[in-house]
Amino acid sequence: MTEQTAFDPTAIQKPQKQRIWELDFLRGICVLLMIFDHTMFDIGGLFNEAWIATGKENIITLVELAQNYFNNSQLRFTVQRIVVWIFALLCGISCSFSRSNLKRGIQATIIACIITIVTFYMDTVIKFGILHMFAFSILFWWLIDTVCCHNKMITAGLCLFIGVMIITMNEAFMSVYADNAQAFATDNSKYFIGEFMLANPSSFQSSDYYPIFPTTGYMLIGAALGVILYPKKKSLLPWLGKYDWYKPFNFWGRVAIWVYAFHQVAVVVILALISFIFITPGDFVVI
């Protein structure tokens, strides 16, 4: 008679989902650059007056550096555009992996709406920022995929075509817009479509602004690349993790959506505490 062994629940483990490390790595670098960019904005735009009033030479120099970086740096302008393009491409690639893009799109929409409401009461309203654009793009991809009956290659082909058309049309529209600001609209109500829909740009305010044209185009191209480059959903690069040097970047890449949603509040709180303790003792500045 054979002896029965007790069932060990740890003997059967659910296989872990394999993540493509280079995508998390790129996304993590973009997230950290975004945090740095917004920190410079906060120092140069929110804390500048109180910090300059202290008369401390090193603090004044820091504020001036932040303002010059944010307002006059060609490097910032170039890096910002590249980071947004990479973000959009990675968002599209992720769509080709996910099984629940409708859920992802709805979640992103809810978070984007909360950001708009909170920033409205902070007098730094974000009407259609990068998260709003990603929410729209994910739902748009879901619609395209549904129309294409979830055929990956047909979806990829249509995404590539629409993506290129959006970018090309934006260039053409912006060329006309440069000569006539009211060529496509008589007011700013359709701001979410593209910059060319702003009849009066000087009266439009949004602390973060990435309309559908052209950024959604890059996202759709990314969705096509996801199908073409990652048909097996496996990394294209060798694993370079002998010393785990990549982990700090990959961590930020995995939590990118939550970092984007809450990092600005966290940065302001940290700067306020630094100000309260070291720079303007007893004064949080922003409160």
TASUL-V605170 format. One record per helix or strand of 3 or more residues. SS is the DSSP state (H for helix, E for strand). FROM is the first residue (numbers start at 0). LEN is the number of residues. Records with the same first field share a line. If there is no record, write none. Layout:
SS = FROM-LEN ; FROM-LEN
This chain:
H = 20-25 ; 47-6 ; 56-16 ; 73-24 ; 100-21 ; 129-18 ; 151-28 ; 194-3 ; 200-3 ; 211-18 ; 246-8 ; 255-24
